[in-house]
Amino acid sequence: MIVMMVGTSSKFSQESKIGADDENRVSNDGRLISEAASDPEAFARLYRRHYDAVFRYCVHRLFERQTAEDVTSAVFLKVVENLHRFRGTERQFRNWLYKIATNAVNDHLRKTARRADLLKVAVEYANNQVADCESATEKPDEKMAILRKAMLDLRPRYQTIITLRFFENLKLTEIAEVLGSSDGTIRSQLARALAKLRNKMGTFQKEVLEDD
């Protein structure tokens, strides 16, 4: 299911995964980060390099493109305000961005109280997607709707951990850095998050079958 959801979101992740080319790109970020604090042109290059990853993460948390764009803009505004304080490696800078994005997404959900609306958006979004697999008992768009509804019904920390692990392909050590926790804590919370996700999916799937 997680793999299926990643596949249907590919249009948001054309430059997102860190491969060999990205590793070469990231190696230059140390100099660029130091320049970006005082040079608008350098910051623009840094922004272009990291925008797609932050935007995709926000889409996977919020399930709505326009809202994700707004939150992503807020993330980079926060980066502008605090870049002069950042001290760390290139990889730590990327994780710092995810930390800011996580706080921005969670603040948005709390302040706007839009969880119910987001569930409706998730269903509508799922109905417009072409799923990669078929089932004899349920339609692919129903699977997508169930998965998204279950994800949004999790507590924000569990949403964050699942998204960073399975959509952003971060290692447990990197997720721990983003969330300020130990590797062991993240490992156990990921296990609990996946268990809760499976249970909620089972519950929502049962509700769909009963409605039919």
N, C-alpha and C positions, 0 to 999 in steps of 0.2 A: 504493500500500500504506500509506504513512504517513497519507494522507488518510483511508483507510478505518478505520485504527486510531483516529484522532482521533474519527471519527464514532461509533464504538461505545463511546467513553468519555464520552459527553456527560452522563451522569447524575452524573459527578463534577465537572462544570465549569459549573454553572448561573450562577455569578457570577464566573467566572474571567477572561474576556477583557477587556482594557482598551479600552473604547469611549468614546463621548462622556460617558456618565453616570459611568463610572469615572474619567475625567480630572478631572471636577468634584469627585468624591469625594476623589481623591488630593491635590487642591490644598489641602485642609484638613489633611492629615496632618502638615505641619510643626509646627503648634501642638500637635496631638494627641500627636505623638511626644515633644515636650518635657514635656508634662503627664504622659504615661504613665509616665515614669521615677519619679514620686513619688506619682501618684494612681491607685489600683487601679481606679476607675471608668473613667478615661481609658484605662488599659491594656486593660480589658475591651472597650471600643469598638474599639481598635486591633486586638485579637485577632479580633473578629468580622469586621472588614473584610478581614483577610488570611488567615484560616484556610483558606477554600476553595481559594485558589491554592496554598498550601503543601501541603495535603492531596492535591490532585489531582496535584501534582508527585510526591509520595511514592508515590501509587498507580501512576503511570506508570513509576516506577523499580522498584517492588517487586512489582507485579501481585497484591497481596493487600490487601484493605481493612483487616482487623484490624491487620496489621503496619504498614500506612501510618498508621493512627490512632495507634498506639503511638509511631512515629517522629515524627509531627507533634507529639505532646504533648512529646516530648523537645526538639524544635526550639524550641517556645515557652518551655519551661523555660530553655533556653539564652538566649533573648531576654530573659527576666526578669532573668537574672543579669548580662547585659551591656548592657542598654539604656542605662544611665547613661553608658556609654563611647561610644555611637554619636554621630557627628557627620557630618551630611550632609543632602542634599536628600531630598524625598519619594521620588523615583525611586530614589535610592541606597539608601533604606531597604528598598524591595521587593527590590532586587538583593542586599542584605545578608541578607535572609531566605532567598533562594535559595541563597546561599553556605552559610549555616548548615545548611539542609536537605540540600544536597549532601554536606556533611561527615557529617551524621547518617546518611544513607542508606548512604554508603560504609563508615562505621564499623560499621553494623549488618551489612552483608554480610561484612565481614572478621571480626568477632568471633563471629558465629553460624555461619559457614561453611555457609550454607544455600543455596548456588547450585543444588545438585542438587534440593533440595526445591522451590525456586522454579520450576524448569523444569517440574516436575510440576504445580504450582499454575497455571502459565501455560497448560498444556494444558487443565486442568479449567476454568479461567476462560474460555478461548476456546470451549470446547464449550457454554457457557451463554450465549453472546452471539449476537445476530442480526446477521449481517454485512449490509452495504449493497449488496454486489455478488455476482454469481453467476458461476461458471465452468463450462465444459463438461467440464473435465478434473479439477477438484478442488473439494471442498466449501468453502464460506466458512469454516467453523470450522477446517478444516485450514490455510487461509491464515493465520488469526489465530494458530493454534498455532505455525506456522512462523515468523511474524514475531516473536512474543514470545520464542520459543526463541533466535532469532538475536540479538535485542536483548540478552538476558541473557548471551549468550555473548561479547559485546563487553567490552572493558576498561571499568571504571567511568567514566573520563573521556569516552570516546566515547558511552556511554549518556547521560551528563549533557548533552553538547553537543547530541545529537539531540533529547533530551527538551525542553531549554530552547528550541531553535529551532523545532521543529515542533509541540509541544504547548503550550508557554507563549508562543509567538510573540515571543520576545525577539529583538531585533536583535543582529547580531554584536558591536557595540560593547558592548551590555549583557551578553552572555555573557562577553565579555572581562573586564568589570568583576567579574562573579561569580567567575570562575576566576583572576583576577589575571594575565591574559595580554594580549598585543597583539591587535589586530583581525586582523592578517595571520596570526598563529599559529592563531587560532580558525578562520579561513576555510580554511586548509590542513588543519587537523585535522577539520573538518566534512566536507571532501571525502574524506579518508581513511576517516572513520567510515562514511560512506554507501557507499563502495566495499566495505569489509569487510562491511557489513550485507548488501549485495546478494550477495556471494560466499557468505556463510554461509547466506542464505536459499536460494540455489541448491543448496548441499550438502544442507541439511535436506530440501528438496523432493525431491531425488533419493532420499534415504533413505526417504522416505514412499512414493514410487512403487515402489521396490524391495521394500519390505515388503508392498505390495499384490500 
